[in-house]
Amino acid sequence: MAEQYDLIVIGGGPGGMAAAAAAADKKRVLILEREGWGGTCANCGCIPTKALLTCSKAFADMKKFKRLGINTSGTSIDFTAIKKHQQQAVKIAALGAHKALTDAQVEMKFGTGELISPQEVRYTDDKGNTILLSAKHIIIAWGSQPLLLPRINLSERILTSDGLLNTENIPQSIIIVGASVIGIEFATFFAELGSAVTLIELLDRVLPFEDQEAAQLLHQELARLGVDIHTSTKLESLNDTGKNVTAKARISDKQFEKNADYALLCTGRQPLLYEEELKRLGIEYTNTGIKIDKNMMTNVNGVYAVGDVTGGLMLAHRATMQGKVAARHICGFDSYVYNENLIPSVVYGHPQIARIGIIQQDADVQIIKSDYSTNAVARMELENKGFVKAFFRNDKLTGATICGNNAADLISPLTLAISNGMTKKQLRQWVIPHPALSEIFGALIGD
């Protein structure tokens, strides 16, 4: 007889973990994970990449310390120590994920879970042993995988972000294909550490889906670091010669060739879909993800999906919120209202770019901008390149873009303001410490 649970979660990333922990107070919950607790975010995404960017920014910042009266001559890079910092960050994140589930009294099994029916999962452990599990509810949290280009074969020198995180040396040169979030972050990291970086983007600008002014500022900063940026450029071939990588690309009618130690494919991620299992249960999906309703439930009663597997914004905090919504629905609680427009997104370049809400430019929208150069703290920290741009409709804050230092932290109060429908009058009552970087918001609300 199958072992019985109230809820089985397949996938131990941010969405699956949040759902399991939230439901465990009322339900018997089992979560299955086959690679590493914390999912892509903790093991090969958010955490390791931001650990690396912390190191490269610290090194890049040394160049401005002389202006602050600090002599940093003789500094050098120890990439072994940088890798150790990255690995330690991953280890702590994974241990933290495991502890959070343990504290919530979630049962955990390491291995794979195969959907057999809307209430059955076949579990296989790392030794190949299988058992049948049963649950009233199932949450699919399979995550995502790198999106590969046709006719481009991965190799020891042609890598995705997952593979590049395991490299043990700083490449002298690297070709990065794709200038969206992942490509920009890796271009920043390698350029700040001194690698010769070539960035190739098919569309007409870097970060084509971000605010154009913000993207232009980041483009300028990358160019200042020496990044060779090619937009409106089609990659025609990428070959590993055994000694290096050769890329052939075309801009309009002109073809050019670039050689580098490595090539990194940053062409996005796609939902990880086990189609045979989805078809077996009759779950509706497309190549962009599993279809869900406002409670994260699929078209099959009792079966839910959260996180990257649902497509859309592939962000850890989005997955976390989806997990909480699904868990509350399963437990019979009043569900949180899930709104994609209230999911902030951040590009962790230098400068950072963060945005939230509805970004529209029409006759009914008032756009107010405040520059970092007007802020005392930004000037003192020599981080005065950037801006905040706010969008108001009928006097209510509906969206915002921040480009500059600490944008990831500064976006949170604006997220709260938008979610509560705050007006300019209400925002004017916001008392901000002086001096503080957040004083940049004062200009937006009329102070």
Secondary structure, 3 states (H helix, E strand, C coil): CCEEEEEEEECCCHHHHHHHHHHCCCCCEEEEECCCCCHHHHHHCHHHHHHHHHHHHHHHHHHHHHHHCCCCCCCCCCHHHHHHHHHHHHHHHHHHHHHHHHHCCCEEEEEEEEEEECCEEEEEECCCCEEEEEEEEEEECCCEEECCCCCCCCCCCEEEHHHHCCCCCCCCEEEEECCCHHHHHHHHHHHHCCCEEEEECCCCCCCCCCCHHHHHHHHHHHHHCCCEEECCEEEEEEEECCCCEEEEEEECCEEEEEEECEEEECCCEEECCCHHHHHHHCCCEECCEECCCCCCECCCCCEEECHHHHCCCCCHHHHHHHHHHHHHHHHCCCCCCCCHHHCCEEECCCCEEEEEECCCCCCCEEEEEEEHHHCHHHHHCCCCCCEEEEEEECCEEEEEEEEECCHHHHHHHHHHHHHCCCEHHHHCCCCCCCCCHHHHHHHHHCC
